[in-house]
Amino acid sequence: MPDAAGLTSEQADVLSAGLAALRDLPWRRTRDPWAVLVSEVMLQQTQVARVVPRYERFLERWPTPAACAAAPLGDVLTEWQGLGYPRRARHLWSAARACVEHHGGELPHDLGGLLALPGVGAYTARAVLAFALEQPVGVVDTNIARVLARRDGRRLTPTAAQSAADAWVPADRSWEWNQVLMDLGARRCRPVPDCDGCPVTCRWRADGWPAPDPALGSAGVSRRQAPFEGSDRQLRGLVLAAVAEGRAAAAVVERSIAERGVEEDRVAAVVESLVADGLVVRGADGVLAHP
């Protein structure tokens, strides 16, 4: 039964335990939609510790969508270097331009408008609604998806996970609730969980943790990422770094990376993938450059 504040006993317990241990992160000190979007895009498949200084530096350079939209894409890509997945930077820059062209330089305040921005998917759109605009929506990332699946004691489809998240969020505590659940999944309800003292009424735990873990294969729970060393992701970063440093002749770039023991055909394929993604352009003279 809800208490005077409209919370169930489980919700009250989760908030009480979670708020007392909530991590102090810079994007949790703002309700600016652009700043929240920047943080969410940076945090996709990148560790928090790596994101914090880059987030602050990015916003110092481009504190608004208009400032980012006015910058050359090459500058944004160079600033992004080291965070990985540079397509995210291009999407963020394109989203900033869409905000300027269609929304008066501001982010949309509705789910449909956010989803229409380049590179903004279901999770990121709802994160902006919850963390910037404090709208009563559930946010489902990898960490929260584990909590939801284990709490229900079953694997969840994307639709079921989102429905479970939306049904569980307290209407007037959306920001706090989603942040607390995110930390709960990141720090306690991990792939190998620490269930002792967990405030969630968890069916999987109540049933004695039967195999298979319901979080495995549930929506939002990603598989372990392949090693970075030697991957195409690493090679793409090396090519982009060479372009940023001015070593822009394609043959020179490919040869310098091939000297690391990488097959030349593979390097050439990586260069072509960057061209196809719009992250570099190849001039008629074979020179690579930022768009």
C-alpha positions as CSV (number, residue, x, y, z in Angstrom):
1,M,0.0,0.0,0.0
2,P,1.4,3.5,-0.9
3,D,2.4,5.7,1.9
4,A,1.5,9.4,2.4
5,A,4.0,10.4,-0.4
6,G,2.4,7.8,-2.8
7,L,5.3,5.4,-2.5
8,T,5.0,1.7,-1.9
9,S,7.2,0.2,0.8
10,E,9.5,-1.2,-1.8
11,Q,9.9,2.1,-3.6
12,A,10.5,3.9,-0.3
13,D,13.2,1.4,0.7
14,V,14.9,1.6,-2.7
15,L,15.0,5.4,-2.6
16,S,16.1,5.5,1.0
17,A,19.0,3.1,0.4
18,G,19.9,4.5,-3.0
19,L,19.9,8.2,-2.3
20,A,22.2,7.8,0.6
21,A,24.9,6.2,-1.6
22,L,24.2,8.0,-4.9
23,R,27.4,8.8,-6.8
24,D,28.3,12.4,-7.3
25,L,28.6,12.8,-11.1
26,P,28.8,16.1,-12.9
27,W,25.8,15.4,-15.2
28,R,23.7,14.8,-12.0
29,R,24.2,18.4,-11.1
30,T,22.3,19.8,-14.1
31,R,18.8,19.7,-15.6
32,D,20.0,21.2,-18.9
33,P,18.7,18.9,-21.7
34,W,21.8,19.5,-23.9
35,A,24.2,18.7,-21.1
36,V,22.2,15.5,-20.3
37,L,22.2,14.5,-23.9
38,V,26.0,15.0,-24.2
39,S,26.6,12.9,-21.1
40,E,24.3,10.1,-22.3
41,V,25.9,9.9,-25.7
42,M,29.4,9.8,-24.2
43,L,28.4,7.1,-21.7
44,Q,27.3,4.7,-24.3
45,Q,29.8,1.8,-24.0
46,T,32.4,4.1,-22.3
47,Q,33.3,3.9,-18.6
48,V,32.2,6.7,-16.3
49,A,35.8,7.5,-15.2
50,R,36.8,8.2,-18.8
51,V,33.8,10.3,-19.5
52,V,33.9,12.8,-16.6
53,P,36.8,15.0,-17.8
54,R,35.8,14.8,-21.4
55,Y,32.2,15.7,-20.6
56,E,33.2,18.8,-18.8
57,R,35.7,19.9,-21.5
58,F,33.2,19.3,-24.3
59,L,30.6,21.5,-22.6
60,E,33.2,24.2,-22.0
61,R,33.7,24.4,-25.8
62,W,30.1,23.8,-26.9
63,P,27.7,24.6,-24.0
64,T,24.6,24.7,-26.3
65,P,23.3,22.9,-29.4
66,A,23.9,26.1,-31.3
67,A,27.5,26.3,-30.4
68,C,28.1,22.7,-31.4
69,A,26.1,23.1,-34.6
70,A,28.3,26.0,-35.6
71,A,31.5,24.1,-35.1
72,P,33.1,22.1,-38.0
73,L,32.5,18.4,-37.7
74,G,36.2,17.8,-37.7
75,D,36.6,19.8,-34.5
76,V,34.0,17.7,-32.8
77,L,35.5,14.5,-34.0
78,T,39.0,15.6,-32.7
79,E,37.6,16.6,-29.3
80,W,35.9,13.2,-29.1
81,Q,39.1,11.3,-29.9
82,G,39.8,8.6,-27.2
83,L,36.2,8.1,-26.3
84,G,35.7,5.5,-29.0
85,Y,32.8,5.0,-31.4
86,P,33.2,8.3,-33.3
87,R,29.9,7.9,-35.0
88,R,28.4,9.0,-31.7
89,A,30.2,12.4,-32.1
90,R,28.8,12.8,-35.7
91,H,25.3,11.9,-34.5
92,L,25.6,14.4,-31.6
93,W,26.8,17.1,-34.0
94,S,23.9,16.3,-36.4
95,A,21.4,16.4,-33.5
96,A,22.7,19.8,-32.5
97,R,22.2,21.0,-36.1
98,A,18.6,19.5,-36.1
99,C,17.9,21.4,-32.9
100,V,19.0,24.7,-34.4
101,E,17.1,24.1,-37.7
102,H,13.9,22.7,-36.3
103,H,13.6,23.6,-32.6
104,G,14.9,27.1,-32.1
105,G,18.3,25.8,-30.8
106,E,16.7,23.8,-28.0
107,L,16.1,20.1,-27.5
108,P,12.5,18.9,-28.0
109,H,10.6,18.2,-24.8
110,D,8.6,15.2,-26.1
111,L,9.5,11.6,-26.8
112,G,8.7,11.8,-30.5
113,G,10.7,14.9,-31.1
114,L,13.7,13.5,-29.3
115,L,13.5,10.2,-31.1
116,A,13.6,12.1,-34.4
117,L,17.0,13.5,-33.6
118,P,20.0,11.8,-35.3
119,G,21.5,9.0,-33.2
120,V,18.9,9.3,-30.4
121,G,17.3,6.0,-29.5
122,A,14.7,4.9,-27.1
123,Y,17.0,4.8,-24.0
124,T,18.6,8.2,-24.7
125,A,15.3,10.0,-25.4
126,R,13.9,8.7,-22.2
127,A,17.0,9.6,-20.3
128,V,16.6,13.3,-21.4
129,L,13.0,13.2,-20.4
130,A,13.7,11.8,-16.9
131,F,17.1,13.4,-16.1
132,A,16.6,16.9,-17.6
133,L,12.8,17.4,-17.7
134,E,11.9,15.1,-14.8
135,Q,9.1,13.5,-16.6
136,P,7.7,10.2,-15.1
137,V,9.2,7.8,-17.5
138,G,11.3,4.7,-16.8
139,V,14.8,4.6,-18.2
140,V,16.2,1.1,-19.3
141,D,19.9,0.8,-19.7
142,T,22.0,-2.3,-19.2
143,N,22.2,-1.9,-15.5
144,I,18.5,-1.2,-14.9
145,A,17.5,-4.0,-17.3
146,R,19.3,-6.5,-15.0
147,V,17.3,-5.2,-12.0
148,L,14.0,-5.4,-13.9
149,A,14.5,-9.0,-15.2
150,R,15.7,-10.3,-11.8
151,R,12.9,-8.5,-10.0
152,D,10.3,-10.2,-12.3
153,G,12.2,-13.5,-12.3
154,R,12.0,-13.8,-16.1
155,R,13.6,-12.7,-19.3
156,L,12.1,-9.5,-20.6
157,T,11.5,-8.4,-24.2
158,P,12.2,-4.7,-25.0
159,T,8.5,-3.9,-24.7
160,A,8.1,-5.8,-21.4
161,A,11.2,-4.2,-19.9
162,Q,10.0,-0.7,-20.8
163,S,6.5,-1.4,-19.5
164,A,8.0,-2.7,-16.2
165,A,10.2,0.3,-15.9
166,D,7.3,2.8,-16.5
167,A,5.0,1.0,-14.1
168,W,7.6,1.0,-11.3
169,V,8.7,4.7,-11.5
170,P,7.1,7.0,-8.8
171,A,5.3,9.8,-10.7
172,D,6.9,12.6,-8.7
173,R,10.4,11.1,-8.2
174,S,11.4,10.2,-11.7
175,W,14.9,11.8,-11.6
176,E,15.8,10.3,-8.2
177,W,14.3,6.9,-9.0
178,N,16.0,6.3,-12.3
179,Q,19.4,7.5,-11.0
180,V,19.1,5.2,-7.9
181,L,18.2,2.2,-10.1
182,M,21.1,2.9,-12.4
183,D,23.5,2.9,-9.5
184,L,21.9,-0.2,-8.0
185,G,22.5,-2.1,-11.2
186,A,26.0,-0.7,-11.7
187,R,27.2,-1.3,-8.1
188,R,25.1,-4.1,-6.6
189,C,22.9,-5.9,-9.2
190,R,25.9,-6.7,-11.3
191,P,26.4,-9.8,-13.6
192,V,27.6,-11.4,-10.3
193,P,25.1,-9.8,-7.9
194,D,25.6,-8.7,-4.3
195,C,22.1,-9.5,-3.0
196,D,22.8,-9.1,0.8
197,G,20.7,-6.1,2.0
198,C,19.3,-5.3,-1.5
199,P,16.0,-3.3,-1.0
200,V,14.4,-4.7,-4.2
201,T,11.7,-7.3,-3.8
202,C,13.3,-9.7,-6.2
203,R,11.5,-12.8,-7.4
204,W,14.8,-14.4,-8.7
205,R,16.3,-14.1,-5.2
206,A,13.2,-15.3,-3.5
207,D,13.2,-18.4,-5.7
208,G,16.8,-19.2,-4.7
209,W,18.6,-17.8,-7.8
210,P,17.6,-20.6,-10.2
211,A,19.5,-21.0,-13.5
212,P,19.5,-19.5,-16.0
213,D,19.8,-15.9,-14.6
214,P,16.8,-14.1,-16.1
215,A,18.9,-11.1,-16.9
216,L,20.8,-13.1,-19.5
217,G,19.2,-12.5,-22.8
218,S,16.8,-9.9,-21.5
219,A,16.4,-6.6,-23.4
220,G,19.0,-4.1,-22.7
221,V,21.5,-6.5,-21.2
222,S,24.4,-6.5,-23.7
223,R,27.0,-9.2,-24.2
224,R,30.5,-8.8,-23.0
225,Q,32.3,-6.4,-25.4
226,A,35.1,-7.8,-27.6
227,P,38.7,-6.8,-26.6
228,F,39.7,-3.4,-27.8
229,E,43.3,-4.2,-28.5
230,G,43.7,-5.3,-32.2
231,S,40.1,-4.6,-33.0
232,D,38.7,-2.6,-35.9
233,R,37.6,0.0,-33.3
234,Q,41.2,0.5,-32.4
235,L,42.2,0.8,-36.0
236,R,39.5,3.3,-36.7
237,G,40.8,5.4,-33.8
238,L,44.3,5.3,-35.2
239,V,43.2,6.5,-38.6
240,L,41.2,9.3,-37.1
241,A,44.2,10.3,-34.9
242,A,46.4,10.4,-38.0
243,V,43.9,12.6,-39.8
244,A,43.7,15.0,-36.8
245,E,47.5,15.2,-36.7
246,G,47.7,16.1,-40.4
247,R,49.2,12.8,-41.6
248,A,46.5,12.8,-44.1
249,A,47.8,11.0,-47.2
250,A,45.8,7.7,-47.3
251,A,48.8,5.7,-48.4
252,V,50.9,7.2,-45.5
253,V,48.2,6.5,-43.0
254,E,47.7,2.9,-44.2
255,R,51.4,2.2,-44.3
256,S,52.1,3.6,-40.8
257,I,49.4,1.4,-39.3
258,A,50.4,-1.6,-41.3
259,E,53.8,-1.3,-39.8
260,R,52.2,-2.4,-36.5
261,G,51.7,-5.8,-38.1
262,V,48.2,-5.2,-39.3
263,E,47.3,-6.5,-42.8
264,E,47.2,-3.7,-45.4
265,D,43.9,-4.9,-46.8
266,R,42.4,-4.7,-43.4
267,V,43.7,-1.2,-42.8
268,A,42.3,-0.1,-46.2
269,A,38.9,-1.6,-45.4
270,V,38.9,0.4,-42.1
271,V,39.7,3.6,-44.0
272,E,36.8,2.9,-46.4
273,S,34.4,2.2,-43.5
274,L,35.3,5.6,-42.0
275,V,34.7,7.2,-45.4
276,A,31.3,5.4,-45.7
277,D,30.4,6.6,-42.2
278,G,31.1,10.2,-43.2
279,L,33.8,10.5,-40.5
280,V,36.6,11.2,-43.1
281,V,36.6,12.3,-46.7
282,R,39.1,11.3,-49.4
283,G,40.2,14.0,-51.8
284,A,40.9,13.4,-55.5
285,D,44.6,13.5,-54.6
286,G,44.1,10.6,-52.0
287,V,44.4,12.9,-49.0
288,L,42.2,12.1,-46.0
289,A,40.5,14.9,-44.0
290,H,37.7,15.5,-41.6
291,P,34.5,16.4,-43.4
